[in-house]
Amino acid sequence: MVRLFWVSCRLHARPASAARRAASEATTPAEAAPDDAAAHDAPANAQGPELPLCALTDAQREAYCARAGALPASFVRALPPHIDARSARSLQHVAAAWGERARLVGVEVDGVAISAAELDEALPLVTWTREVLARRSLPDSAPADPDAPPDDAAAMAAITGDVAIVCEALLLRFAGTHRVRAVLSSVRKERRPAALGGAVRQLLVLCDEPATANHLAKLPKAESAAVARLRDALPAWERRVATQQVGDVADAAVPPQEMARRAWALAQRTMERVVRVGRYLAKGDAARERLWRAYRPAKKAPAPTPAPDA
């Protein structure tokens, strides 16, 4: 009876005529061109090779968190619009790389060949990135400690604020002195955490000269207090830099939104080489080019024009 049931289901599922069967075969998913707008927002694996399952280990997650945390601040940007759709497109690029693996390995990009290990890492890295992006709206789990010292951003803001006060004060008197003006210009432009201590030390040496010290002491807005604050803050800042605490990111201490930005930056840096080669190899093949194209938001349909009044 069970066999008869399945046979009956198969008979009912067949097209009613040869014409309908031929039309169905002519528009199989593998051959039909998908709608361009729909393809932009389609799931990452709707086209291209099927990816294997990826079960991340705790060790992999910790390693990716450490790598994302070690990224210089200059590489980390705000998340772009449509980030969820963009991450889905990244997974589609991984699927395309999975299908093109034999052709990708060995192709040089900027003098370094694509390696098998590089391709092996693409799937777990993008999978981890999507996990982190999914948690980006969660509240920060680290409770605020009222007795904790100010974080790096606050400490750097305080130092650069006092630097600006002292520099403006010295320019009142020494704008025509080339040596002083050159020192002040260099110090005011420094924004790198690791080099900030050296810039402040250079400014303090200038402030210790008799002429500048005398000028600061006479000013009515107590700019000499800013010099004193810089002297107090400098040793602590240099200790942070020496122990590599500035910019150091531990997974438990990073808010979810910040880790999402860092994870996205890490994935983009890693996938950029693979995507460049994939697009080069797919050039001229419309179906394969579609798998490697960059994300573009679907165009909205224009609003209907209201009918004129009778």
C-alpha positions in Angstrom: 0.0 0.0 0.0 2.8 2.4 0.8 4.4 1.8 -2.5 1.2 2.4 -4.3 0.8 5.7 -2.4 4.2 7.1 -3.6 3.5 5.9 -7.2 0.2 7.8 -7.1 2.0 10.9 -5.8 4.5 10.8 -8.6 1.8 10.3 -11.3 -0.1 13.3 -10.0 3.0 15.5 -9.9 3.8 14.9 -13.6 2.9 17.7 -16.2 -0.4 17.2 -17.9 1.0 17.3 -21.4 4.2 16.9 -23.4 4.1 20.6 -24.2 4.0 21.5 -20.5 6.7 19.0 -19.8 8.9 20.5 -22.5 8.3 24.0 -21.2 9.2 22.9 -17.7 12.5 21.3 -18.9 13.4 24.4 -20.9 13.3 26.6 -17.8 15.1 24.5 -15.2 16.7 26.6 -12.4 20.3 25.8 -13.7 19.5 27.4 -17.1 17.0 30.2 -16.3 18.4 33.6 -15.8 17.3 34.9 -12.4 15.7 38.3 -12.1 18.5 40.8 -11.5 16.9 42.7 -8.7 15.9 39.5 -6.9 19.4 38.0 -7.2 20.9 40.9 -5.2 18.8 40.0 -2.2 18.8 36.3 -2.6 20.3 34.0 0.1 24.0 33.5 -0.3 23.7 29.9 -1.5 20.7 30.3 -3.8 23.2 30.1 -6.7 26.5 28.4 -7.1 28.1 25.3 -5.5 26.6 24.1 -2.2 28.9 24.7 0.8 29.8 22.1 3.3 28.5 22.4 6.9 30.8 24.6 9.0 30.7 23.9 12.8 33.1 26.4 14.5 35.1 25.4 17.5 35.7 27.5 20.6 39.4 27.6 19.6 38.5 29.0 16.2 36.3 31.7 17.7 38.9 32.7 20.2 41.5 32.9 17.4 39.3 35.1 15.2 38.5 37.4 18.1 42.2 37.8 18.8 42.9 38.6 15.2 40.0 41.1 14.9 41.1 42.7 18.2 44.6 43.2 16.9 43.6 45.1 13.8 44.9 48.6 13.8 42.2 51.2 14.4 42.9 52.6 10.9 41.5 49.4 9.3 38.2 49.5 11.3 35.3 51.5 9.8 31.6 51.9 10.6 29.5 49.0 9.3 28.2 49.8 5.8 24.5 49.9 5.0 22.6 46.7 4.3 25.3 44.8 6.3 23.2 41.6 6.6 22.7 41.4 2.9 26.4 42.2 2.3 27.5 39.3 4.7 25.2 37.0 2.8 26.9 38.0 -0.4 30.3 37.3 1.2 29.1 33.8 1.9 28.1 33.5 -1.8 31.6 34.5 -2.7 32.9 31.7 -0.5 30.6 29.3 -2.3 31.9 30.5 -5.6 35.5 30.0 -4.4 34.6 26.5 -3.3 33.5 25.7 -6.8 36.6 27.4 -8.4 39.1 26.0 -5.9 41.2 24.2 -8.5 41.5 27.3 -10.7 42.1 29.8 -7.8 45.0 28.0 -6.1 48.3 29.3 -7.4 47.1 32.5 -9.0 49.3 35.4 -7.8 47.8 38.5 -6.3 50.3 41.3 -5.5 53.1 38.9 -5.8 51.7 36.3 -3.4 49.9 33.2 -4.8 46.5 32.1 -3.5 47.1 29.1 -1.3 44.9 26.1 -0.4 45.1 27.2 3.3 43.8 30.6 2.4 40.7 29.1 0.7 40.2 26.7 3.6 40.0 29.6 6.0 37.4 31.5 4.0 34.3 29.5 5.1 35.0 29.4 8.9 36.0 33.1 8.9 32.9 34.3 7.1 30.7 32.0 9.3 32.2 33.5 12.4 31.8 37.0 11.1 28.1 36.4 10.4 27.7 35.1 14.0 29.3 38.3 15.4 27.2 40.5 13.1 24.0 38.7 14.4 24.9 39.8 18.0 25.9 43.4 17.2 22.7 44.8 18.7 23.1 43.0 22.0 23.8 45.2 25.1 27.4 45.4 26.4 27.8 42.6 28.9 30.7 44.2 30.7 29.5 46.2 33.7 30.9 49.7 34.2 33.5 49.9 36.9 33.4 53.4 38.6 36.9 52.9 40.0 38.4 51.8 36.7 40.9 54.1 35.0 39.6 56.0 31.9 39.8 53.9 28.7 42.3 54.6 26.0 39.9 56.8 24.0 39.1 59.0 26.9 42.8 59.3 28.0 43.9 60.2 24.5 41.1 62.8 24.2 42.2 64.4 27.5 45.9 64.5 26.4 45.2 65.9 22.9 42.9 68.5 24.4 45.7 69.8 26.7 48.1 69.6 23.9 45.9 71.9 21.8 45.6 74.4 24.8 49.4 74.6 25.2 50.0 74.9 21.5 47.5 77.7 21.1 49.1 79.5 24.0 52.6 79.3 22.7 51.5 80.5 19.2 50.4 83.8 20.8 54.0 84.6 21.5 56.2 82.4 19.3 54.3 82.2 15.9 57.2 84.1 14.3 59.8 81.7 15.6 60.4 79.0 13.0 61.8 76.4 15.4 58.9 76.7 17.9 56.3 76.8 15.1 57.7 73.6 13.5 57.6 71.7 16.9 54.0 72.8 17.5 52.9 71.9 14.0 54.4 68.4 14.4 52.9 67.9 17.9 49.4 69.0 17.0 49.2 66.7 14.0 50.1 63.5 16.0 47.2 61.2 16.4 48.8 57.8 16.6 48.5 56.3 20.1 52.0 54.8 20.0 53.6 58.0 19.0 51.6 60.4 21.1 53.8 60.0 24.1 56.9 61.1 22.2 55.0 64.1 20.8 53.9 65.2 24.3 57.5 64.7 25.6 58.8 66.9 22.8 56.2 69.6 23.7 57.1 69.5 27.4 60.8 70.0 26.6 59.8 73.1 24.7 57.7 74.3 27.6 60.7 73.9 30.0 62.7 76.5 28.1 62.9 79.8 30.1 61.2 81.9 27.5 58.2 79.6 26.9 57.9 78.8 30.6 57.8 82.5 31.5 55.2 83.2 28.8 52.9 80.4 30.0 53.2 81.5 33.6 52.0 85.1 32.7 48.9 84.0 30.7 45.5 84.8 32.3 43.8 81.5 31.4 46.2 79.3 33.5 47.6 77.3 30.6 50.4 76.2 32.9 47.9 73.9 34.5 47.5 72.1 31.1 51.3 71.6 31.1 51.1 70.1 34.6 48.3 67.7 33.5 50.4 66.6 30.6 53.3 65.9 32.9 51.1 63.8 35.1 49.4 61.9 32.3 52.5 61.1 30.2 54.0 58.3 32.4 50.8 56.3 32.5 50.2 56.7 28.8 53.8 55.5 28.0 53.3 52.5 30.3 50.2 51.6 28.3 52.0 51.8 25.1 55.0 49.8 26.4 52.8 47.0 27.7 50.8 47.0 24.4 47.6 47.8 26.2 46.6 50.7 23.9 44.3 49.3 21.2 44.4 45.8 22.7 41.0 44.2 22.4 39.9 41.2 24.5 36.7 39.5 23.5 35.0 39.9 26.9 35.8 43.7 27.0 34.7 44.7 23.5 31.1 45.8 23.0 29.2 43.7 20.4 28.9 46.6 18.0 32.7 47.3 18.1 33.5 43.6 17.6 31.1 43.5 14.7 33.0 46.3 13.0 36.3 44.5 13.6 35.0 41.1 12.4 33.7 42.7 9.2 37.1 44.4 8.6 38.9 41.2 9.2 36.7 39.3 6.8 37.0 41.9 4.1 40.8 42.0 4.3 41.0 38.2 4.0 38.4 37.8 1.2 39.6 40.7 -0.9 42.4 38.6 -2.6 40.1 35.7 -3.3 37.4 37.9 -4.7 39.8 39.7 -7.0 41.1 36.4 -8.5 37.5 35.0 -8.8 36.3 38.0 -10.8 39.4 37.8 -13.0 38.8 34.1 -13.8 35.0 34.6 -14.3 35.4 37.5 -16.7 33.4 36.8 -19.9 31.1 34.2 -18.4 27.9 35.9 -17.4 26.7 33.1 -15.1 30.0 32.9 -13.2 30.4 36.7 -13.1 27.0 36.9 -11.3 28.4 34.8 -8.5 31.4 37.1 -7.9 29.8 40.5 -8.3 29.8 43.0 -5.5 26.6 43.6 -3.4 24.3 46.3 -4.8 21.0 47.1 -3.1 17.9 46.2 -5.2 16.4 49.2 -6.9 13.0 50.2 -5.5 10.1 50.3 -7.9 9.0 53.9 -8.8 5.9 55.1 -7.0 2.8 55.0 -9.2 1.9 58.3 -10.8 -1.4 59.5 -9.4 -4.2 59.7 -12.0 -5.1 63.3 -13.0 -8.3 64.7 -11.6 -11.2 64.4 -14.0 
